Amino acid sequence: MLRRPLSLRVLTSLVVLVMGTLCVSLALVTGETYHRLSLDNQRKGLSELMALVADEAMGHLRDKSQTLGLSIQSEPDFERLLSSGDFAGIDRLLEDQFHQYFVTAGEMRLLQLRLYSPDFKLLAASGDAAPGTSASPHCPDILAAAARRTGAQRLQSLWALCAHPQPVHSVLVPVGGLTLRGYIEVVTDPSPTLNSLEKMLGMPLRLRARSGDELYRSPSWPAESIGERMLAVDYALDDAAGNNVQVTMLSDVSALNARLDQTRRIVLVVTIVLTLVVAMLLHRLLQTTMLEPIARLLKRLQDPEGGRRASGELPTRAIRELHALQDVYDTLDLLAMTDPLTQLLNRAGFQHHLQLHTVGDRRRHADFALLILDLNGFKQVNDRLGHHVGDTLLQQVAMRLDGAKRGDDVLARLGGDEFAMILPGVDGREHATTVVEKIVVALREPFQIGDETCEIGVSIGIAFYPGTATDPAQLCHLADVAMYGAKRSRRTYAYAEPAVPLTA
């Protein structure tokens, strides 16, 4: 059973509906993309801010550790105890540092103080390791890095963040000024320093060690899943061995999400309203300009009054509407085949006529010559004087070419400064040369455009049908090759070589 085809009215309604659906879908996708990009930008900005603040906090901890290492060396008894080799006394001196103000006041959490010889032999210690015990240093990487240094580098302080397995911050301060006598290692817990980020940034904070153990969690950290109202921002503080302390902060983006959702709803509503308005206007336009006139025309053509139809007399108004529709189609067809600048045939119109003179007239064996013309010096005029002068020059060239052609010749502008002509009845070089010389003479005179005088030349490629080729595309190609050959040899025109026929 054959299906009844859809009416034009239904088809136009479907097209409008599909266009509206696509517009709304595009608005939804655009809103979601904008929402995601906004959150990504928020996360990136907060991550950069965290990095800046965290690096600044760790820098303060490093400065305090260096100050502590230098202050130990300035103790009156330190030089005497070190010179006499009384490392037990140095142990007590180091232990006393745990009672200094900036330690007891919580400015830094001191874990260890160690004294090493220049070759990194442990001489004295306070905290959880002492000489003669099996306790390993918290940060062996910094000792290995210091041992590899040479020359003046050995007199510089060195610091690193280590996570073995809990994170510690170690600063190695040289002892002895210009004469290296050893190193003091100041080992601190970086967690309290990093905890200050919570107060500085005003966001909940969580610290995790490399082992995965949680070092710190803000009291305001949500117990349940953070959901969409909170944005988690991570920053890794790397140590010397590539391990890290993971710093995570939560930013409340509920207000941002609310604004983004509101913006998305507004855009969606505006899109839907505009789409509906445009759809209604488009549907009304199609209704009044196409559907209703065609419906009225069909109704008149199908008028059941047999007398008129039997006698072959159509209603006068229907005939006028048919003629009006034909005029519209003819106008559209003319616009599709015409170059808007020169009012000559365009490339599509030229191809249509070329098909008519080859395929259409093949049975009549109508010979013709094909000319491909390219202007010389036009680009320089266009670049020097501007496109408006170039356009005017092309219009004047078209007028001269039109004046040089014969009555039944076909003239077209293929694009840019390239033109083409079909010369019906021209089957030999002598006849073609006469027309070509007329064209050359027509273009030789200077062109006057306002206050500017322009001179241009022309290169012409000539091919014959069917002597050069019978296929339209091949004929154009060979004429084009001949034109470029004339341009390279600085001649006005050149003839195309006949196509070599294919042999079995």
C-alpha positions in Angstrom: 0.0 0.0 0.0 1.4 3.4 -1.1 1.8 6.0 1.6 0.4 9.4 0.9 3.2 11.9 0.5 3.5 14.7 3.0 2.0 18.0 2.0 4.2 21.1 1.5 2.5 22.7 4.6 3.4 19.7 6.8 7.0 19.7 5.4 7.6 23.3 6.2 6.1 22.9 9.7 8.5 20.0 10.3 11.4 22.0 9.0 10.6 24.9 11.4 10.1 22.4 14.3 13.4 20.8 13.6 15.2 24.1 13.5 13.6 25.2 16.7 14.6 22.0 18.4 18.2 22.4 17.2 18.3 25.9 18.5 17.1 24.9 22.0 19.5 21.9 22.1 22.3 24.2 21.1 21.4 26.6 24.0 21.3 23.7 26.5 24.7 22.4 25.3 26.2 25.9 25.3 24.9 26.5 28.9 26.4 23.3 30.2 29.7 23.9 28.5 29.8 27.5 30.0 29.0 26.1 33.4 31.8 23.5 33.2 34.3 26.1 31.9 33.4 28.5 34.7 34.0 25.9 37.4 37.3 24.9 35.7 38.5 28.5 35.7 37.4 28.8 39.3 39.4 25.7 40.2 42.5 26.9 38.2 42.4 30.3 39.9 42.1 28.8 43.4 44.9 26.3 42.7 47.2 29.1 41.7 46.2 31.0 44.8 46.9 27.9 47.0 50.3 27.4 45.4 51.2 31.1 46.1 50.0 31.0 49.7 51.5 27.5 50.4 54.9 28.5 48.9 54.9 31.7 51.0 54.0 29.7 54.2 56.7 27.2 53.5 59.2 30.0 52.9 58.4 31.5 56.3 59.0 28.0 57.9 62.3 27.8 56.0 63.4 31.2 57.2 62.5 30.4 60.8 64.5 27.1 60.6 67.5 28.9 59.2 67.3 31.5 61.9 67.2 28.7 64.6 70.2 27.0 63.1 72.2 30.2 63.0 71.2 31.2 66.5 72.4 27.8 67.9 75.9 28.6 66.4 75.8 32.0 68.2 75.3 30.4 71.6 78.4 31.2 73.8 78.9 27.6 74.7 78.4 26.1 71.3 81.9 27.0 70.0 83.6 25.8 73.2 81.7 22.5 73.2 82.4 21.9 69.5 86.1 22.7 69.8 86.5 20.4 72.9 84.4 17.6 71.3 81.9 17.6 74.1 79.0 16.3 72.1 77.0 15.3 75.2 77.0 19.0 76.1 75.9 19.9 72.6 73.1 17.4 73.0 71.9 19.3 76.0 72.3 22.6 74.2 70.2 21.3 71.3 67.6 20.1 73.7 67.3 23.5 75.2 66.2 24.9 71.8 62.9 23.0 72.2 62.0 25.5 75.0 62.6 28.7 72.9 59.7 31.1 72.5 58.9 30.5 68.8 58.8 26.8 69.5 56.7 26.9 72.6 54.5 29.6 71.1 53.5 27.3 68.3 55.2 29.3 65.5 56.9 26.0 64.4 56.7 22.4 65.5 60.3 21.3 66.1 60.9 17.6 65.7 64.7 17.2 65.7 68.0 19.1 65.8 71.1 17.3 64.6 74.7 18.1 64.3 76.7 16.5 61.6 80.4 16.5 60.8 81.5 17.9 57.3 81.3 14.3 56.0 77.8 13.9 57.5 78.6 11.7 60.5 76.0 12.3 63.3 77.7 14.0 66.2 74.9 15.2 68.4 71.1 15.2 68.3 68.0 16.1 70.2 64.5 14.9 69.8 63.7 11.4 68.8 67.3 10.4 67.6 70.7 10.5 69.3 74.2 9.3 68.4 74.6 5.6 68.8 71.0 4.8 68.2 69.6 3.0 65.1 67.1 5.8 64.3 67.5 6.8 60.7 67.2 10.5 59.7 63.8 11.8 58.7 65.1 13.2 55.5 67.9 11.1 54.0 67.5 12.7 50.6 68.7 16.1 51.7 71.8 14.5 53.2 72.5 12.7 50.0 72.0 15.9 48.0 74.3 17.9 50.3 77.0 15.2 50.1 77.1 15.6 46.3 77.9 19.3 46.5 81.4 20.7 46.0 83.3 23.9 46.5 81.4 27.0 47.7 78.1 25.2 47.4 78.9 23.3 50.6 78.7 26.6 52.5 75.1 27.3 51.5 72.0 26.2 53.3 69.8 23.4 51.8 66.2 22.6 52.5 63.6 20.0 51.4 60.2 18.6 52.1 60.3 14.9 52.8 57.6 12.3 53.3 59.2 9.1 54.9 56.4 8.2 55.6 55.1 11.3 57.4 55.9 14.7 55.9 58.8 16.6 57.5 60.6 19.8 56.6 64.3 19.8 56.8 66.8 22.7 56.6 70.6 22.0 56.6 72.5 25.0 57.9 76.4 25.0 57.5 78.5 25.6 60.7 81.7 27.5 60.7 81.3 30.4 58.2 84.0 30.2 55.5 85.6 27.2 57.2 83.1 24.4 57.1 83.0 22.5 60.4 79.7 20.7 60.0 76.0 21.1 59.6 73.0 21.6 61.8 69.8 20.0 60.6 66.6 21.6 61.7 63.7 19.1 61.2 60.1 20.5 61.7 56.6 19.3 61.1 55.1 21.3 58.2 51.5 20.5 59.1 50.9 23.4 61.5 52.3 25.8 58.9 50.1 24.3 56.2 47.1 24.4 58.6 47.4 28.2 58.5 46.2 28.1 54.9 42.7 27.5 56.3 42.7 30.8 58.1 44.5 32.7 55.3 42.1 31.5 52.5 39.0 31.0 54.6 38.3 27.5 53.2 38.2 24.1 54.8 41.5 22.2 54.6 42.7 18.6 54.5 46.3 17.3 54.4 47.3 13.8 53.4 50.7 12.2 53.5 52.2 10.1 50.7 51.1 7.0 52.6 47.5 8.2 52.4 47.2 8.9 56.1 45.3 12.0 56.9 47.5 14.6 58.7 44.9 17.2 59.3 41.2 17.9 58.6 39.4 21.2 59.3 36.6 21.1 61.8 34.4 22.6 59.1 35.2 19.9 56.6 31.9 18.2 55.7 31.3 14.7 57.0 29.2 13.6 54.0 30.0 13.9 50.3 30.9 17.4 49.2 28.3 17.3 46.4 28.0 20.0 43.8 27.9 22.9 46.1 31.6 22.5 47.1 34.6 22.6 44.7 37.6 20.5 45.7 40.9 22.1 44.8 44.1 20.1 45.1 47.7 21.2 45.4 50.7 18.9 45.8 53.8 19.9 47.7 56.6 17.8 46.2 59.6 16.6 48.1 63.1 15.9 46.9 62.3 12.3 46.0 59.1 13.1 44.1 56.8 12.3 46.9 54.3 14.8 48.1 51.9 16.2 50.7 48.5 16.5 49.2 46.8 19.7 50.2 43.0 19.9 49.5 40.8 22.8 50.1 37.0 23.2 49.6 35.5 26.3 48.0 31.8 26.9 48.4 30.5 27.4 44.9 26.8 27.2 45.7 26.4 31.0 45.0 28.4 30.6 41.7 26.3 27.6 40.7 23.1 29.5 41.5 24.2 32.4 39.3 25.3 30.1 36.5 22.0 28.2 36.7 20.0 31.4 36.7 22.0 32.6 33.6 21.5 29.3 31.9 17.7 29.5 32.6 17.5 33.0 31.3 19.4 32.1 28.1 17.2 29.0 27.6 14.0 31.0 28.0 15.2 33.8 25.7 16.3 31.2 23.1 12.9 29.4 23.3 11.0 32.7 23.0 13.1 33.9 20.1 12.9 30.5 18.4 9.1 30.5 18.7 8.9 34.1 17.4 11.2 33.4 14.5 9.4 30.1 13.7 6.0 31.8 13.7 7.3 34.6 11.5 8.9 32.1 9.1 5.8 29.9 9.0 3.6 33.0 8.4 6.0 34.2 5.7 6.0 30.8 3.9 2.2 30.7 4.3 1.6 34.1 2.7 4.3 34.0 0.0 4.2 30.3 -1.1 1.6 28.0 0.4 -1.5 30.2 0.1 -0.8 31.4 -3.5 0.0 27.8 -4.6 -3.2 26.5 -2.8 -5.3 29.2 -4.5 -3.7 28.4 -7.9 -4.4 24.6 -7.5 -7.9 25.3 -6.5 -8.6 27.4 -9.6 -6.9 24.8 -11.8 -9.1 22.2 -10.3 -12.3 24.3 -10.6 -15.2 21.8 -11.0 -17.0 24.1 -13.4 -16.4 22.0 -16.5 -17.5 24.5 -19.1 -14.4 26.7 -18.8 -12.0 23.8 -18.4 -13.5 21.9 -21.3 -13.0 24.8 -23.6 -9.4 25.1 -22.5 -10.0 28.5 -20.9 -8.1 28.9 -17.6 -9.0 31.7 -15.2 -7.2 34.9 -16.0 -6.0 35.3 -12.4 -4.6 31.8 -12.4 -2.7 32.5 -15.6 -1.3 35.7 -14.1 -0.1 33.8 -11.1 1.5 31.1 -13.2 3.3 33.8 -15.2 4.4 35.5 -11.9 5.8 32.2 -10.6 7.6 31.6 -13.9 9.1 35.1 -13.7 10.4 34.4 -10.2 12.0 31.1 -11.4 13.5 32.8 -14.4 14.9 35.6 -12.2 16.4 33.1 -9.7 17.9 31.2 -12.6 19.4 34.3 -14.1 20.9 35.3 -10.7 22.4 31.9 -10.3 24.1 32.2 -13.7 25.3 35.9 -13.6 28.4 37.4 -12.1 27.1 40.3 -9.9 30.1 42.6 -10.5 30.3 42.6 -14.4 26.8 41.2 -15.2 28.5 38.7 -17.4 27.9 34.9 -17.2 29.6 33.4 -14.1 31.5 30.1 -14.0 28.2 28.1 -13.6 26.6 29.9 -16.6 29.7 29.4 -18.7 29.8 25.7 -17.9 26.1 25.5 -18.9 26.8 27.1 -22.3 29.9 25.0 -22.8 27.8 21.8 -22.3 25.3 23.1 -24.8 28.0 23.7 -27.4 29.6 20.3 -26.9 27.3 17.6 -25.7 24.1 19.4 -26.9 25.4 20.2 -30.4 27.5 17.1 -30.9 25.1 15.7 -33.5 25.4 18.8 -35.5 29.2 18.8 -35.3 29.2 22.5 -34.5 32.8 23.7 -34.3 33.9 26.5 -32.0 37.0 28.0 -30.4 37.4 28.4 -26.7 39.4 31.3 -25.3 40.7 31.5 -21.7 41.9 35.1 -20.8 43.9 36.2 -17.8 44.7 39.9 -17.2 48.4 40.8 -16.6 49.1 43.5 -14.1 45.7 43.5 -12.5 47.0 42.3 -9.1 49.4 45.2 -8.9 46.6 47.7 -9.7 44.4 46.1 -7.1 47.1 46.1 -4.4 48.3 49.6 -5.2 45.0 51.4 -5.7 42.6 49.3 -3.7 39.8 46.8 -4.3 37.3 49.5 -5.4 39.5 50.6 -8.2 40.1 46.9 -9.1 36.4 46.2 -9.2 35.8 49.3 -11.5 38.7 48.1 -13.7 37.1 44.6 -14.1 33.8 46.2 -15.0 35.5 48.3 -17.8 37.4 45.3 -19.0 34.1 43.4 -19.3 32.5 46.2 -21.3 35.5 46.3 -23.8 35.4 42.5 -24.1 31.6 42.6 -24.7 32.2 45.2 -27.4 34.9 43.1 -29.1 32.8 39.9 -29.3 30.6 39.0 -32.2 26.8 38.7 -31.8 26.6 35.0 -31.0 29.8 34.7 -29.0 29.6 33.7 -25.3 31.5 35.9 -22.8 31.9 35.0 -19.1 33.9 35.9 -16.0 35.2 32.8 -14.4 36.4 34.6 -11.3 39.1 37.1 -10.2 40.7 38.5 -13.3 40.0 35.4 -15.5 37.5 35.5 -18.4 36.4 33.0 -21.0 34.8 33.2 -24.5 33.2 30.7 -26.8 33.4 31.6 -30.5 30.9 29.5 -32.5 31.9 28.7 -36.0 35.6 29.4 -35.5 37.4 26.3 -36.5 40.9 27.4 -37.5 43.8 29.5 -36.3 43.4 32.2 -38.9 39.8 33.0 -38.0 40.6 32.8 -34.3 43.6 35.1 -34.6 41.4 37.8 -36.1 39.1 37.8 -33.0 42.0 37.5 -30.6 43.8 40.6 -32.2 40.6 42.5 -31.8 40.4 41.7 -28.1 44.1 42.6 -27.6 43.5 46.0 -29.3 40.5 46.6 -27.2 42.4 46.1 -24.0 45.5 47.9 -25.1 44.2 51.4 -24.5 44.7 52.7 -20.9 41.8 52.6 -18.5 40.8 55.9 -16.9 39.3 55.3 -13.4 38.7 58.6 -11.6 42.1 60.3 -11.5 44.0 57.1 -12.0 45.2 55.7 -15.3 45.7 52.0 -15.4 47.4 49.8 -18.1 47.0 46.1 -18.2 47.9 43.3 -20.6 46.2 40.0 -21.4 47.4 36.4 -21.9 45.0 34.1 -24.0 44.9 30.4 -24.4 43.0 29.1 -27.4 41.6 25.6 -28.0 39.3 24.2 -30.7 36.4 21.9 -30.5 36.6 19.2 -31.7 40.1 19.6 -33.0 41.8 20.0 -29.7 39.5 18.0 -27.5 35.9 16.8 -27.3 35.4 16.6 -23.6 34.4 20.0 -22.1 36.6 19.6 -19.0 39.7 18.6 -21.0 39.1 21.4 -23.5 39.1 23.9 -20.7 42.2 22.4 -19.1 44.1 22.5 -22.4 43.1 26.1 -23.1 44.2 27.0 -19.5 47.6 25.3 -20.1 48.0 27.2 -23.3 47.2 30.5 -21.5 49.8 29.9 -18.8 52.3 28.9 -21.6 51.7 32.3 -23.2 52.1 34.1 -19.9 55.4 32.3 -19.2 56.8 33.1 -22.7 55.5 36.7 -22.5 53.3 36.2 -25.6 49.9 37.6 -26.0 48.3 34.3 -27.0 49.1 30.6 -27.6 47.3 27.7 -29.1 46.6 24.5 -27.2 48.1 21.2 -28.4 45.5 18.6 -29.4 44.8 15.9 -26.8 46.6 12.6 -27.3 43.9 9.9 -27.8 44.1 6.9 -25.6 45.1 3.7 -27.3 44.2 0.1 -26.2 
